[in-house]
Amino acid sequence: MKLKKVLKWITAGAALTFLSIGLVGCGKQSSNYKPKKLTVGFTPSVNAGQANAEAKPLAKQLEKQLHIPVTVKVSTDGNSLVQAMGSKTLDVSEMNPGDFVLAQKNYQVAPLVQATRQARDSKTLQLTNKTSDHFYSTVVVRKDSGINNINDLKGKKIAIGTPNSTAGYVYPVVELMKHGININKDGIKTDVINGYDQAVLSVLNKNNDAAFTFQGAQTLVQKDDPNVMKDTKVIYTTKAIPNDVVATRSDMSKSWKNKIAKAYENMAKTKEGHDIIFKIYQEEGYVPYQKAQFKQLHSYMDQANKISKTKE
């Protein structure tokens, strides 16, 4: 009897041990990854050719800070960047705010730092000497369009961005809905356009009545149309949208998260590093991640997703 009891307890203990191991495996991922080399990805705000030319210099700047080999890969597709972060084929990535939210939600990527850019004057839309960790979306129309406020957008044709575009879709769509205007109803027609400069030109050329753009997008086409600032106006400006985020894979160790964050901040303070990030992203530097700003963005993206499902 005693032997049977001993065997019974051994069997039960083994089962509990196996169960506990299984539960650990199903639980939160460990954060102990310590890279011996780093693979970095980004989607540029400039043409791909220029971005590729700056990839190696960017890698060298990061190597100086981290003292390990760095490879930089350029992607023109935000979705593939998100997937690469999820599969851990990329260790670090600079991501636009919409792509970062998706990667955080689906793959638990960790934010490191947030980019800063030159702020714009709200009236002239020209760049100032001040820096900012956020920007805005605006609704742009022709001055002779007869459209003076967002209620006048009903029954009009609007140039929009893709569903993950914060300035081209998410923020203006959600805020219009808060004012009782459904982008998919109210007689509104939408025209998905790739590129804010093209969206502005479509308004100038009267192919669209309005465009959702980032604040100051009209300046992108001043060379093509010197009268763009005189011929267009902004009828609505959204709440602040957070700038791009440098994020890392979900299992990166805390010590390496701090090292990489510091590397980006220090790199941007050097002349060579600053020149590179300005050429690639038009950025000035990096500051700590602003969680409150992204909390609002998470909410806006959820709302925009619901609105997109209301198409007639």
N, C-alpha and C positions, 0 to 999 in steps of 0.2 A: 504493500500500500504506500509506504513512504517513497519507494522508487517511482511509483506512478505519479505521486504528487510532485516530486522533483522534476520529472520529465514534463509534467503538465505546466509547471511554472517556467521552465526553460523555453518551451514552445511559445507560451504567452509572451515572454520577454522578447523573444526573437521577433515575434509578430509586431510588438509595439515598436521595437527598434526599426524594423522595416518601414512601418507606418510613419514614424517620425522622419526618417530619411526622405520618404516620398513627399511628406508635407513640406519639408524644406525645399525640395526640388520644385514644388508647385508654387512656392511663395515668392516674395520679392527678390528680384535679381540682385546678385552681389555687386558691389561697387569696388572691385579690387583690380581692375585692369590697369596695368602700368606699361605703357607703350615703349618699345625700343626703337620704333620709328613711327612717324605720324603721316597719315594720309588726310589731306585737307581738300574740301570741295567748296565751290561757290558758283552762283549764277550771276554774271556780271551785269552792271547797268550800262555798259558800253558794248560796242560791237565785239563779236567773238574773237576776231583777229587781234585786236588790241589787248583783250583780256588774256589770250594765250601768250602774248609777248611778255606780259607782266607776271605770269604764273611762276616762272623760275626765280625772278628777283624776289617775289613774295616768299617763296620757299626758303631762299637764302636768309632773308631777314628773320624768319621764324627759327631757322636753325641756329642763328647767332644767339637767340634768346633761350632756346630749349636744349641745345647741345645734343640733339639727336637728328638723324636724317628726316627730312620732310619732303613729301611729294604733294604737289598741288594739282588738282584736276578741275577743269572748267566744264560746267554743264550749262546748256541753254534751256534746260527743262527743269522747272522747279519740282515737278512730281518725281522725276527720277532721282533728284537730290534727296527728297524725303525718303524714298525707298532705300537708297544707299545708306542713309543714316540708320534706318531700321534694320537692315541686314548686316550692319557694321562693316561694310566695305569701305566706308568713310569713318574716320575717327572724329573729325571736327568739320564743321561746315558753317559758313556765313549764310544765313537764310533770310529771305524777306519775311515780314511779320506773319503773313498768311500761311506760308509754307512751314514756318516754325511752329505755329499753333497746331497744325495737322501732325507734324512729327512728334510734338510733345504729347498730344492726345493719343496717338496710335503706337508710338514707340518709346515714350518716356525719355526723350532726349533731354539733356540738362543744359539750361542756359548758362553762359559764362559772362559775356559782356554785351552791352548794347551800343550800337554805333551812334556817332554824332555827325551832323552835317551843318552847313551854314544855314542859319534861319533866314526866312524871307520877310520883307516888309509887307504887312497885310494890305497896304494900299497900292504901292508901286509894283509889288510882287518880285522886286529885285532882291538879290542876295545881300545880306548884311555881314558885318564883322562878327556877329554873335553866333554861337553854336547852339544846337538844340538836339535833344534825343527823340524828338517827335516831329511830325509834319501833319498836313491837313489834306482833305479831299475837297474839291470845289466843283460846282456845276457851272460850266461855261457856256455862254450863248453869244450870238451876234447882237450888237447894240441895236441894230435895226430890225430885230426879230419880233419885237412886240412882247417878248417874254420878260417879265419883270420880277417874278417870284416863282417859287416852286409849284404853286397851284396852277400856274400857267403851263406847266409841263403836261398836263392832261391832254391826251389826244395828239401828242407830239412824238417825234422820232429821236431817240437818244443813243449816242455812242457810249457803249459800256465796255468794261474789261471782262476777263474770265471770272468765274465764281469765286476764286481764291484771291483775286486782286482786291486789296484793302481799299485803295483809293479809287479804283476803277469800278468797283462793284459793292463790296461789303458795307462800307460806312455810308455812302449816299443812299443805297437801297434801304438799309435799316432805318435811317433817319427820315427818309421820305415817308416810310410806312408809319413812323411815329406821328407824322403830320397828316395821316389819312390818305396817303398816295401810294398805291400798289403798282410797282414797276411792271408787273405782269398783267395788270388790268387797267382800268381808267382810260382805255383807248390808246395806251402808250405802245409804241413799237420800239424794239431795241435792235441795235446793230453792234455785234461784238467786233471790236477793232483791236488789233495787236499793236500797241505802241501809243503812248500819250501824244506824241507829236502828230501822228496820223489822225487821232481822235479830234485834236484841235483843228487840223486842216479840213477835216470833214465838215466841221461847223462853218469854217470860213468859206468853204466851197458850196455851202448850203445843201450838202448831202444829208446832214443831220441837223436837227434844230438845237440840240444841246449835247454836251459831253461831260462825263464824269472823269475828272483828271486830278492829279496831285496839284496842290497850290503852286502856281508859277509855271505850269506846263506850257503856257503860251510863249514863254521865252525860248522854248526849244525850236520854234519855227520863225523866229525873228529874221534869220538870214533869208529864208524863203519868202517871207512876207513881212517887210518892215512895218506895215501898218497893223499888225495883229493886235497890239495893245490898244490901239485906237478903235479897232473894229469889233472887239469882243469885250464882254464884261462878265463878272462873277455874280451870280444871283444867290448863291448859297455856299457856306463853308461849314464843314462838319466839325465834330469834336476831334481832339488830337489823336493821331494814330502813331503808335510807337515805331521807331526806326528798326532796321535790321538787327538780328541777333547772331552772335557767334555761339554756336551750341556744340555739345559733345555727345558721344554715344552714351547710352544709359548706364553702362557698367564701368565708366571711367572712375578711377580712384579719386578720392577727395583731394589728395596732395597734388595729383596731376591736373585736376580741374583748376586748382589755384595757380599752378605753374603756367598753364596755357592762357588763362585769363590775364595774368600778369605779363605774359609774353606779348599779347596783342596790345595791351595798354602801353608797354614800354616801346614796342616797335613803332607805334604811331607818334611817339614823342621825338623820334629821330627824323632827320630831314629825309633820308632815303626811304624809310618806312612810310612816312606821311605822304611822300610823293607817289608811292606805289598804291596805297589805298585810295588816294584821291583819283588817280587815273582809272582804277578799277571800279570804284563805287561812288566817287565824288564825296568821300568821307573825310572828316577832320580828325577823328580819334574815337576812343571808346570810354564808356563809363559803366559803372555797375548796372546790372540788369534791374529794370523797374517792374516789379511783379504786378503792381496795381494797374499799370497801363495795359498789361497783357490779360489781366482778369476781365477787363472790359472788352478786349478784342475777342477773347474766347466766347463771351456772351453774344457779341455782334455776329460772329461767324455762325453760331447756332441759329440765331434769328434769321440771318440771310439764307441759310439752308432751308428753313421752313418757308420763307417767302418764295424761294425758287420753285417750291413744290405747288404753288398756287396758280401756276400757268393754266390758262384756259384751254 
